[in-house]
Amino acid sequence: MICRRGFTWWELLILVLITGILTGITIPKFQDLIVRSKEANTKAGLASLRSAIQVYFAEHNAYPEDDLECLVKDGKYIPEIPITQIPGTNHNDSNKVLLQSEITDEGGWIYYNDKKKPRTWGNVIVNCSHSDSNDSVVWSEL
């Protein structure tokens, strides 16, 4: 009687082939999940900022006039300015708040603090003109 120890070359080849196929299917799905989670984090940060601004407005009957640092002072409204993570662009992750009316497409946030423009006063948007991964929405139009 012949006693076999280990696997044959063909068995190992089939194992490697199956592992390669499964890896080829799983890695793109995993990368897509990472992109979607970063986008969801940015959208949640935008909602958090907008909520904090509304609470500030309710208490002071005016929108913040600075670069939103008053919202994080003593952690009263939010603990920190959220970070924008915009995958698929050349933008670095940033929590920088710009006070301007034009999109510079460099990531971070844009806060409109000009009282003379009541339609935009108190709004905050993502400083990006690219679409999300589904091409369903442009970041600055959220």
Residue pairs with C-beta under 8 A, 6 or more apart in sequence:
7 15
32 133
34 87
35 87
35 88
35 133
36 133
38 85
38 86
38 87
39 85
39 86
39 87
39 132
39 133
41 82
41 83
41 85
42 82
42 83
42 84
42 85
42 86
42 126
42 139
43 142
44 82
45 82
45 83
45 84
46 82
46 109
46 124
46 125
46 126
46 142
48 78
48 82
49 68
49 71
49 78
49 81
49 82
49 109
49 124
50 124
52 71
52 77
52 78
53 63
53 64
53 68
53 71
53 122
53 124
55 77
56 63
56 64
56 70
56 71
56 77
57 63
57 122
63 113
63 121
63 122
64 70
64 71
64 111
64 113
64 122
65 113
65 115
66 113
67 97
67 98
67 99
67 111
67 113
68 81
68 97
68 109
68 111
68 124
69 81
71 77
71 78
71 81
72 78
72 79
72 80
72 81
80 95
81 95
81 97
81 109
82 95
83 93
83 94
83 95
84 91
84 93
84 94
84 95
84 107
84 108
84 109
84 126
84 127
84 128
85 93
86 107
86 126
86 128
86 130
86 139
87 133
88 130
88 133
89 107
89 128
89 130
91 105
91 106
91 107
91 128
92 107
93 107
94 106
94 107
94 108
95 108
95 109
96 107
96 108
96 109
97 108
97 109
97 110
97 111
97 124
98 104
98 108
98 109
98 110
98 111
98 127
99 110
99 111
99 112
99 113
100 110
101 110
101 112
101 114
101 117
101 120
103 110
103 125
103 127
103 128
103 129
103 140
104 127
105 127
105 128
105 129
105 130
106 127
107 127
107 128
108 127
109 124
109 125
109 126
109 127
110 124
110 125
110 126
110 127
110 140
111 123
111 124
112 120
112 121
112 122
112 123
112 124
113 121
113 122
114 120
114 121
115 121
125 139
125 140
125 141
125 142
126 139
126 140
126 142
127 140
128 138
128 139
128 140
129 138
129 139
129 140
130 138
130 139
131 137
131 138
131 139
132 139
